[in-house]
Amino acid sequence: MQRPFRIPVDVYLGPGCLSGLTDYLADKGFRKLLVLSDNGVSETPWFEPLTRSLPPHELIKGVEPNPRVSTVDRIALHARGSATDAVLAIGGGSVLDAGKAIAMLLTNDGTVMDYVGKNRFEHRAAPFIAIPTTCGTGSEVTWVSVLSEPETGTKWSVKGDGMFPTAAFVDADVLVTLPPSLIAATGMDAMTHAIEAFIARGANPASDALALQAIRLLVQFLGPCVRQPERPEYRARIMHASTLAGMAFGNADVGAVHCLSEGVGGLLDHPHGLLNTLLLVPVLRYQLPDIRDRLKEISAFLGAPMPETFIERLESMIGGFPLGRWQDLAISPDTFGDIARRAEQNGSNASNRKDMRALDYHRILQSMAG
């Protein structure tokens, strides 16, 4: 049975839309907000004026990249005892994922590990408002939170119909403080979301339309935005693309790129967006016989003559960005077997059109090792 397309989030999308946040929160009548961010975003010049305009709130700044299970449990336990009735997260995917899980724990007992999987919790999450500050997460419109457990080197997914954000304010003006390397990595994360959503088994006409538009915008505007991030029209286009890609993969799912990147990220704590960027082309090439027809549709939409040309275009884009190489990550071949097994066990592995086993993931890693 085909899964339904859902987007039960009030999405405010456009440069300057954050100016409406104060009125939105006032209309909701929240008594006390928990505001989450990370140390980088909280140091930007626009952050303090924004938080100063908020209703009564408590600010927690220290959410780390690849947010920890322990961090979520600690903050949720504190928030349960402080009369918090809504969560506002300002940051990239790590902050948004942590906020989403904390909002769920405000209305459900126990720890976040009690709810790993799909629809394991009983009560809808507390109201959660997402303000993405990168152009790649898409978490502002999805029902999933991905959390890390360093003790086991594992990334866990908690998802459910009651975990969609209540609202998202997607304001491209916040990207003005994002360095070009992060624009590139997070923008290619959005590209990965869109492509994997389009080639996933769960793709449907609505997710296809969103994914194709996201791909088109990123192919056209991501490179220019990396080179000239001061141009507001470029920032607006890629922020737009990121949210469209989030809507697409939030319904159709992702695939092998994410299975591998989450395996590596859980074990070695490398940045998620960078891993997706570096894995995208090798995975597409490995799966090409099984996804050729879907890539043909992307190629036709972009005016490219064939899937191979589209993949080459992606490779050229990535090669022109100020990013590190796969070899710079120093991933030992001794870990390939463990990473490959984790990738096969990933919840999104079944969404691949090509049946992927640990051996397939191992071969991809070997090909990248040179």
Buried (B, 14 or more C-beta within 10 A) or exposed (E): EEEEBBBEBEBBBBBEBBBEBEEBBEEBEBEBBBBBBBEBBBEBEBBEEBBEEBBEBBBBBEBBBBBBBBBBBEBBEBBBEEEBBBBBBBBBBBBBBBBBBBBBBBBBEEBBEEBBEEEEBEEBBBBBBBBBBBBBBBBBBBBBBBBBBEEEBBBBBBBBEBBBBBBBBBBBBBBEBBEBBBBBBBBBBBBBBBBBBBBBEBBBEBBBBBBBBBBBBBBBBBBBBBBEBEEBEBBBBBBBBBBBBBBBBBBBBBBBBBBBBBBBBBBBBBBBBBBBBBBBBBBBBBBBEBBBEBBBBBBBBBEBEEBBBBBEBBBEBBEEBEBBEBEEBEBEEEBBBBBBBBBBEBBBBBBBBBEBBBEBBBBBBEEBEE
